């Protein structure tokens, strides 16, 4: 017996909020949450459900019935298809408000930290043309980014969040693309050495927050230190500075300009941090962690809890894994402050710095 396939559900939806990742959130008549990209809070839309699960659904817009007063016209004709940006249709103030509230919600829901001390997101000095490098994909003569929902390539002739220099190089790249399909980085300075921040001006604002959180003391340990982007700003505030970085090239670059009280170790944080922290003074020690999006590994969390520095500053590019780690760290630390910084306007990406203070009862 053949089962008749039901046609896709089309319905009217009221959008109430924006989820982490950029999709608008509404509720279907059966009570399930429905996610719709390209919508804003307060909007009424006709949608077609394209993915239906037990507890939620995903839909695409058929018609915008009532637009938000905070909706703007996206400058990029590819917005909605290209997966690079999530918020070009929202005014910039709304983007900042949304990302701030998402950090608060993730700390409440995942971290179990209601009322976390999250301050409003610091705006990027530039809303557009801020990226000094992009990573593009090439295949069968096309160059661009992946579609929002698939790995289908969206051909991108120019990118409005990339700098003029990057777009010039993208134009050159497209004229003579490599024969081998794959992922390629296009930057303002392709010959640059080591890792550099994608949004240099916003990165300076983030660094200023970190410096303020660290204060001063006897020992600063900078885990995942790279070439010392953060720690080199603190060499005059601490008697001793130690960086830990897996990349030998980055360590060598850091040591080229190292001060007398500064050293950099090559290796994994998992392997090197236990010895460094076990010998650290009980007072006056600050630790910076700037892990990848996956957050802190169980071994690193165990080391921090076993040898807790007086001050812990956590830099995160993924607030969901940060919230997970903050829950664990709250066993012995108080979350003193969380400051999001908008490193990636128009996108759903969120960067933040947070300050943890070891509870007074644990300080010898």
Phi and psi in degrees as a GROMACS rama.xvg file:
@    title "Ramachandran Plot"
@    xaxis  label "Phi"
@    yaxis  label "Psi"
@TYPE xy
-82.2143  138.402  UNK-2
-92.1497  127.027  UNK-3
-73.5953  127.929  UNK-4
-82.6797  125.35  UNK-5
-75.3089  144.785  UNK-6
-68.3409  154.978  UNK-7
-57.1428  141.323  UNK-8
-74.1775  129.143  UNK-9
-116.215  134.002  UNK-10
-156  167.628  UNK-11
-95.1481  137.296  UNK-12
-132.713  140.197  UNK-13
-100.55  124.605  UNK-14
-88.9895  126.881  UNK-15
-105.636  -27.8738  UNK-16
-160.532  178.584  UNK-17
-117.519  128.218  UNK-18
-82.942  159.915  UNK-19
-60.2932  123.655  UNK-20
113.772  -18.1364  UNK-21
106.23  -8.48532  UNK-22
-77.6513  141.512  UNK-23
-71.2995  151.37  UNK-24
-121.133  125.382  UNK-25
-135.952  -176.356  UNK-26
-127.225  133.622  UNK-27
-73.9584  169.121  UNK-28
-60.8482  -26.4923  UNK-29
-85.9921  4.74614  UNK-30
94.2996  -10.2755  UNK-31
-72.3698  144.994  UNK-32
-69.7893  139.773  UNK-33
-127.835  127.935  UNK-34
-101.427  131.797  UNK-35
-137.261  110.231  UNK-36
-69.4742  148.957  UNK-37
84.909  14.0087  UNK-38
-118.539  165.737  UNK-39
-132.724  155.945  UNK-40
-56.2729  138.225  UNK-41
91.4686  -6.57119  UNK-42
-88.0107  149.226  UNK-43
-113.403  128.78  UNK-44
-136.889  151.721  UNK-45
-95.1276  129.3  UNK-46
-129.296  161.357  UNK-47
-117.776  122.805  UNK-48
-72.3441  124.662  UNK-49
-111.252  -14.7266  UNK-50
-146.362  123.964  UNK-51
-123.244  120.755  UNK-52
-116.785  175.198  UNK-53
-61.6135  -42.9063  UNK-54
-108.682  -8.14309  UNK-55
-156.632  171.322  UNK-56
-143.98  161.585  UNK-57
-123.535  142.18  UNK-58
-140.738  164.628  UNK-59
-120.327  152.883  UNK-60
-74.0491  134.495  UNK-61
-100.518  -43.1124  UNK-62
-151.26  137.475  UNK-63
-90.6625  109.198  UNK-64
-85.4536  -39.1631  UNK-65
-140.965  115.61  UNK-66
-90.2023  148.913  UNK-67
-72.9983  143.772  UNK-68
-66.3921  -10.8642  UNK-69
-98.8584  8.59548  UNK-70
-80.178  137.971  UNK-71
-125.667  164.945  UNK-72
-81.973  120.526  UNK-73
-61.9288  131.61  UNK-74
-73.3205  -16.5296  UNK-75
-99.8893  125.013  UNK-76
-66.0679  -18.3363  UNK-77
-92.4853  -1.67621  UNK-78
-60.861  133.568  UNK-79
104.46  -32.8621  UNK-80
-96.8887  -51.2128  UNK-81
-66.6154  135.972  UNK-82
-85.1901  3.07985  UNK-83
-72.4464  -39.6921  UNK-84
-113.773  149.905  UNK-85
-120.71  -19.9533  UNK-86
-126.904  21.4368  UNK-87
-61.8298  -19.802  UNK-88
-87.5042  -0.874174  UNK-89
-112.285  139.987  UNK-90
-63.5971  155.444  UNK-91
-64.8922  -36.0789  UNK-92
-60.7933  -38.3529  UNK-93
-66.6933  -38.1266  UNK-94
-57.9935  -45.8067  UNK-95
-64.9582  -43.7994  UNK-96
-61.9152  -42.4131  UNK-97
-63.8664  -47.3352  UNK-98
-65.3201  -37.7032  UNK-99
-61.9699  -46.8359  UNK-100
-66.1207  -30.9941  UNK-101
-67.1273  -38.2343  UNK-102
-62.455  -44.8881  UNK-103
-58.9894  -45.2651  UNK-104
-67.7983  -40.4132  UNK-105
-66.4845  -37.4149  UNK-106
-67.1376  -33.538  UNK-107
-71.8867  -48.1833  UNK-108
-78.658  -44.8872  UNK-109
-92.541  -41.0963  UNK-110
-84.8336  -12.4108  UNK-111
63.6601  33.6136  UNK-112
-124.07  73.6411  UNK-113
-66.2173  143.763  UNK-114
71.096  26.6402  UNK-115
-59.7058  145.915  UNK-116
-77.2777  70.8026  UNK-117
-96.7566  122.674  UNK-118
-94.1224  158  UNK-119
-55.5404  142.708  UNK-120
-59.4383  136.069  UNK-121
-78.2635  129.91  UNK-122
-72.6305  148.336  UNK-123
-69.8393  140.381  UNK-124
-57.6432  -27.8776  UNK-125
-126.543  130.942  UNK-126
-84.8127  -24.7936  UNK-127
-133.103  162.212  UNK-128
55.939  36.4937  UNK-129
-101.303  -19.7862  UNK-130
-78.2042  124.601  UNK-131
-92.1056  2.79001  UNK-132
-160.995  153.254  UNK-133
-137.995  157.323  UNK-134
-112.662  117.9  UNK-135
-113.254  162.396  UNK-136
-115.052  146.77  UNK-137
-124.953  143.779  UNK-138
-165.904  125.525  UNK-139
52.3273  42.9902  UNK-140
85.5183  -3.5563  UNK-141
-102.229  144.95  UNK-142
-132.446  130.335  UNK-143
170.41  -149.183  UNK-144
-117.216  163.465  UNK-145
-72.5034  150.112  UNK-146
-60.309  153.241  UNK-147
-55.9833  -38.3229  UNK-148
-108.381  -7.9796  UNK-149
-140.146  -179.975  UNK-150
-96.9984  18.6209  UNK-151
-70.2773  135.083  UNK-152
-81.9123  129.218  UNK-153
-97.644  116.994  UNK-154
-68.7675  121.404  UNK-155
-118.641  105.794  UNK-156
-75.2476  -30.9456  UNK-157
-153.368  150.946  UNK-158
-122.076  119.181  UNK-159
-70.649  -16.3102  UNK-160
-93.6895  -4.00959  UNK-161
-90.5627  151.449  UNK-162
-68.8421  165.939  UNK-163
-60.6907  -38.9253  UNK-164
-63.4116  -40.703  UNK-165
-66.7545  -41.5543  UNK-166
-65.8827  -34.1466  UNK-167
-62.1886  -43.2785  UNK-168
-71.2136  -31.5374  UNK-169
-63.4088  -41.2085  UNK-170
-61.6128  -42.7531  UNK-171
-64.9063  -41.2363  UNK-172
-61.8619  -41.4403  UNK-173
-67.4821  -30.226  UNK-174
-68.4697  -35.7379  UNK-175
-133.543  69.3504  UNK-176
-68.2348  152.607  UNK-177
-65.0933  150.276  UNK-178
-68.9966  -31.1248  UNK-179
-84.1  117.837  UNK-180
-61.0458  149.262  UNK-181
160.976  -164.162  UNK-182
-106.539  129.853  UNK-183
-132.639  141.658  UNK-184
-97.242  131.258  UNK-185
-118.659  119.134  UNK-186
-131.214  164.955  UNK-187
-61.9765  -37.6648  UNK-188
-127.725  84.3527  UNK-189
-62.7052  -20.9085  UNK-190
-92.7408  6.6017  UNK-191
-61.6474  154.144  UNK-192
-103.09  126.255  UNK-193
77.9888  -179.817  UNK-194
-75.5509  135.658  UNK-195
-126.312  154.927  UNK-196
-71.6686  137.778  UNK-197
-66.8783  -38.9565  UNK-198
-116.021  90.1233  UNK-199
-61.113  -41.866  UNK-200
-68.0539  -42.8343  UNK-201
-68.0284  -33.452  UNK-202
-62.8021  -34.0227  UNK-203
-64.6503  -37.6855  UNK-204
-65.435  -42.4952  UNK-205
-62.3051  -43.2071  UNK-206
-61.3714  -38.3544  UNK-207
-61.6774  -38.7556  UNK-208
-63.3598  -45.7289  UNK-209
-61.4187  -44.8299  UNK-210
-59.1834  -43.281  UNK-211
-63.7579  -38.0867  UNK-212
-68.7109  -35.1454  UNK-213
-72.3922  -32.1668  UNK-214
68.0723  -128.646  UNK-215
-149.968  165.817  UNK-216
170.205  -155.969  UNK-217
-88.1523  -39.4465  UNK-218
-141.085  130.67  UNK-219
-115.709  125.996  UNK-220
-112.017  123.472  UNK-221
-111.35  98.9971  UNK-222
-85.3609  143.438  UNK-223
59.2789  49.3841  UNK-224
-80.0817  -15.449  UNK-225
59.3635  -135.047  UNK-226
-92.6837  14.1379  UNK-227
92.698  28.2852  UNK-228
-54.6454  -39.0876  UNK-229
-93.4615  -48.558  UNK-230
-64.809  -32.2271  UNK-231
-67.1968  -17.6214  UNK-232
-80.9059  -7.21106  UNK-233
-118.863  7.1907  UNK-234
-64.5234  -27.1684  UNK-235
-86.2935  -8.07656  UNK-236
-99.3439  -13.7816  UNK-237
-127.026  146.062  UNK-238
-64.8755  -33.2992  UNK-239
-143.074  139.066  UNK-240
-126.792  129.451  UNK-241
-126.754  124.021  UNK-242
-104.027  145.663  UNK-243
-126.145  123.397  UNK-244
-149.953  136.008  UNK-245
-74.8318  -26.9345  UNK-246
-81.9216  118.02  UNK-247
-64.3576  -37.5184  UNK-248
-62.4597  -43.2208  UNK-249
-65.6556  -39.816  UNK-250
-63.0146  -43.4851  UNK-251
-60.7753  -41.2454  UNK-252
-65.067  -39.1959  UNK-253
-63.7189  -39.572  UNK-254
-72.9608  -20.0367  UNK-255
-60.8237  -31.003  UNK-256
-119.382  24.8622  UNK-257
-70.21  137.583  UNK-258
-78.5293  171.732  UNK-259
-62.3052  -30.0515  UNK-260
-96.5788  15.0316  UNK-261
-120.024  132.89  UNK-262
-137.599  154.98  UNK-263
-134.805  129.159  UNK-264
-107.381  138.628  UNK-265
-99.2277  125.532  UNK-266
153.392  178.487  UNK-267
-77.5521  149.323  UNK-268
-62.8171  -35.9593  UNK-269
-58.6637  -39.1836  UNK-270
-81.814  -37.1562  UNK-271
-97.1759  -28.7016  UNK-272
-63.3497  -38.0113  UNK-273
-56.3989  -45.4361  UNK-274
-67.1019  -40.728  UNK-275
-64.1961  -46.2103  UNK-276
-74.9227  -31.6708  UNK-277
-65.1525  -23.7262  UNK-278
-100.856  2.53452  UNK-279
-76.7903  148.151  UNK-280
-64.6164  148.258  UNK-281
-63.4902  -35.1536  UNK-282
-114.097  154.297  UNK-283
80.8864  12.1454  UNK-284
-104.57  131.205  UNK-285
-121.673  139.359  UNK-286
-121.536  127.438  UNK-287
-102.727  129.411  UNK-288
-120.555  131.046  UNK-289
-134.077  69.4342  UNK-290
-76.2662  168.282  UNK-291
-65.9461  179.969  UNK-292
-57.5378  -25.7717  UNK-293
-68.4706  -12.3423  UNK-294
81.4899  -167.096  UNK-295
-76.8011  137.523  UNK-296
-73.2416  159.838  UNK-297
-55.7138  -36.316  UNK-298
-66.2448  -41.0598  UNK-299
-68.3087  -41.8085  UNK-300
-59.913  -42.4092  UNK-301
-61.0716  -42.3648  UNK-302
-63.3058  -43.902  UNK-303
-63.0133  -42.0589  UNK-304
-72.4892  -29.7016  UNK-305
-77.8727  -33.0445  UNK-306
-131.081  67.3588  UNK-307
-70.9164  119.54  UNK-308
-67.5009  157.521  UNK-309
-62.9542  -39.4017  UNK-310
-124.303  134.716  UNK-311
-125.815  125.228  UNK-312
-116.147  121.557  UNK-313
-111.911  119.437  UNK-314
-103.467  126.937  UNK-315
-131.056  141.747  UNK-316
-107.43  8.39359  UNK-317
-145.762  100.385  UNK-318
-65.6384  -18.5538  UNK-319
-73.6391  -43.81  UNK-320
-72.8278  -31.0516  UNK-321
-61.1708  -44.3999  UNK-322
-61.7333  -40.5282  UNK-323
-59.257  -45.9716  UNK-324
-69.923  -36.1473  UNK-325
-61.5274  -35.3063  UNK-326
-61.8374  -43.1052  UNK-327
-68.8077  -42.4531  UNK-328
-66.7133  -24.5953  UNK-329
-67.1007  -5.61513  UNK-330
-62.4966  -34.5522  UNK-331
-131.898  -3.81556  UNK-332
-117.917  150.398  UNK-333
-99.3354  133.238  UNK-334
-78.2417  107.509  UNK-335
-86.3393  -35.1915  UNK-336
-162.819  147.21  UNK-337
-133.784  122.954  UNK-338
-123.6  102.68  UNK-339
-72.6765  145.221  UNK-340
-130.064  131.022  UNK-341
-83.5804  88.9872  UNK-342
-77.5523  -21.0563  UNK-343
-135.934  71.1701  UNK-344
-55.5606  150.711  UNK-345
76.6935  -13.0983  UNK-346
-106.581  172.199  UNK-347
-87.1735  -2.32491  UNK-348
-67.7449  142.357  UNK-349
-130.907  127.642  UNK-350
-113.608  143.921  UNK-351
-150.435  160.557  UNK-352
-124.911  140.91  UNK-353
-134.783  146.706  UNK-354
-113.451  126.422  UNK-355
-114.003  137.875  UNK-356
-117.881  127.262  UNK-357
-64.0724  136.568  UNK-358
-63.3167  142.438  UNK-359
-56.0487  -34.9556  UNK-360
-64.8346  -17.5822  UNK-361
-97.9184  -4.17482  UNK-362
-89.7391  121.695  UNK-363
